[in-house]
Amino acid sequence: MAKAKKQARSADPAHRLLADNRLARHQYEILETLETGVELLGTEVKSIRAGQVNLRDGFCLIRNGEMQLHNVHISPHSYAGRYFNHDPLRVRKLLAHRREIDRLRGALDQKGLTLIPLNVHLKGSWLKVTIGLGKGRKLHDKRQEERRKQDMKDARAAIARL
């Protein structure tokens, strides 16, 4: 019963994944995640809903007590004129509680970690960004992780054959 509800919820258009940063999970070890809102313009919302967002080079900074999203490219909306459109690479404010921002700032200052946007998704009618607190991986860590994933995949395939 619970599995059927979970499948129905994932197919629900109100909870839809719009963009995913798969490279971030390869290059960083994600220690913690946080779901935040984003302050957007109308044409940005329309472009994101059309799937025209690139998170690959994005990162987050905490400046003046605010969390900011940098270097995330949201393509200009195709049906808006040049005057009403937005700047594709503008800095966007992330909406999170003060306690969460302060906790993340402490982690960034102490351990030398970084904040990376992991995905953009719909939650009801709201656009949400999942931010990950990540530690950069070295080349040997990436290779070791790939080996571990391949071993798990082989083990699942062997069990399925039985």
Buried (B, 14 or more C-beta within 10 A) or exposed (E): EEEEEEEEEEEEEEEEEBBBBEEBBEEBBBEEEBBBBBEBBEBBBBBBBEEBBBBEEBBBBBEEEEBBBBBBBBBBBEEBEEEEBBEBBEEBBBBBEEEBBEBBBEBBEEEEBBBBBBBBBBEEEEBBBBBBBBEEBEEEEEEEBEEEEEEEEEEEEEEEEE
